[in-house]
Amino acid sequence: METVSLSPRLLAIATLVPQGAKVADVGTDHGYIPVWLVQRQIAASVIATDIRPGPLKKAVLSARKAGVEDKIKFLLCDGLRDCPPEETDTVIISGMGGETIRNILEAAPWTRCDGRRLILQPMTKPELLRLWLSNSGYAISGEKLVKEAGVIYPIILASGGKQPPMTRAELYTGRWGLISEDPLLGEYLEQLASKTGRAIKGLERSKRAEDRVRLDKLREAFEGFYLMRKKLISKREGKDDSDADSKNDT
Ligand SMILES: C[S@@+](CC[C@H](N)C(=O)[O-])C[C@H]1O[C@@H](n2cnc3c(N)ncnc32)[C@H](O)[C@@H]1O
């Protein structure tokens, strides 16, 4: 029997799953998270879904090699479409774009109900996902950053509920109150600022009206990253950080 070991990104996601959870891992691909959760007897049950047969076969093979094939339910489906809500209290959607994650959740409104826990790890557009979550009856209760091969990835914990609006910059980083203690925040802000700065330069050359709107939003986010960085430095130096950037924009 093979024991699965997880990369830092997958490990950070898997360790957020509480003991006894009924897990659905959407877009499982290699199936490492389901296998790891079963091997460590963390999950009470695991459903692994993928939209494509090739990745799902990979997941079955990983489970077979680990001797846990009979402990995981494999579903070939789009998102959570065939996933029984009553068999799921924890949904993992990781390694996909923020828009895909949003589309999967939009098609499964039951994920907002009964305190279900969502563990989401968008590879792109986390700002779009956070905005959608907060406008769609979800509250974000946790944020975590993880670094793998030089890249920093956000992990978002959410459940059904309400939350106050986030600033433009917080849509990219996660709410200050949830992220300010993260040891990777300073580095993440630098990455975001340099990416946003490049996008701003590109848009400044455009004459299209819709690009002006996008430009204004990016400038606001950029300024927010700068203010957040200042707050972070003050916080780390033990100074008061109560004059938070309070511009709300969703
Ligand atoms: C890059 S892999 C991520 C694998 C793993 N979750 C991770 O975080 O490493 C993305 C997987 O999601 C699957 N996928 C994409 N869209 C999907 C959807 N709407 N429903 C289910 N699976 C999907 C793809 O087939 C692929 O196997």
PDBQT file of the ligand as one rigid body, heavy atoms in Angstrom, charges set to zero:
ROOT
HETATM    1  C1  LIG A 301      -5.721  21.598 -12.102  1.00  0.00    +0.000 C 
HETATM    2  S1  LIG A 301      -6.748  20.307 -11.601  1.00  0.00    +0.000 S 
HETATM    3  C2  LIG A 301      -6.782  20.552  -9.844  1.00  0.00    +0.000 C 
HETATM    4  C3  LIG A 301      -6.706  19.242  -9.110  1.00  0.00    +0.000 C 
HETATM    5  C4  LIG A 301      -6.762  19.342  -7.608  1.00  0.00    +0.000 C 
HETATM    6  N1  LIG A 301      -8.083  19.742  -7.155  1.00  0.00    +0.000 N 
HETATM    7  C5  LIG A 301      -5.704  20.284  -7.090  1.00  0.00    +0.000 C 
HETATM    8  O1  LIG A 301      -6.045  21.265  -6.413  1.00  0.00    +0.000 OA
HETATM    9  O2  LIG A 301      -4.525  20.027  -7.341  1.00  0.00    +0.000 OA
HETATM   10  C6  LIG A 301      -8.361  20.805 -12.078  1.00  0.00    +0.000 C 
HETATM   11  C7  LIG A 301      -9.298  19.618 -12.183  1.00  0.00    +0.000 C 
HETATM   12  O3  LIG A 301     -10.626  20.123 -12.142  1.00  0.00    +0.000 OA
HETATM   13  C8  LIG A 301     -11.396  19.432 -13.103  1.00  0.00    +0.000 C 
HETATM   14  N2  LIG A 301     -12.544  20.298 -13.417  1.00  0.00    +0.000 N 
HETATM   15  C9  LIG A 301     -12.567  21.443 -14.121  1.00  0.00    +0.000 A 
HETATM   16  N3  LIG A 301     -13.816  21.952 -14.168  1.00  0.00    +0.000 NA
HETATM   17  C10 LIG A 301     -14.595  21.102 -13.456  1.00  0.00    +0.000 A 
HETATM   18  C11 LIG A 301     -15.972  21.066 -13.145  1.00  0.00    +0.000 A 
HETATM   19  N4  LIG A 301     -16.823  22.007 -13.577  1.00  0.00    +0.000 N 
HETATM   20  N5  LIG A 301     -16.437  20.044 -12.394  1.00  0.00    +0.000 NA
HETATM   21  C12 LIG A 301     -15.610  19.081 -11.946  1.00  0.00    +0.000 A 
HETATM   22  N6  LIG A 301     -14.294  19.052 -12.232  1.00  0.00    +0.000 NA
HETATM   23  C13 LIG A 301     -13.792  20.053 -12.969  1.00  0.00    +0.000 A 
HETATM   24  C14 LIG A 301     -10.436  19.181 -14.248  1.00  0.00    +0.000 C 
HETATM   25  O4  LIG A 301     -10.879  18.110 -15.061  1.00  0.00    +0.000 OA
HETATM   26  C15 LIG A 301      -9.142  18.857 -13.479  1.00  0.00    +0.000 C 
HETATM   27  O5  LIG A 301      -9.015  17.499 -13.224  1.00  0.00    +0.000 OA
ENDROOT
TORSDOF 0
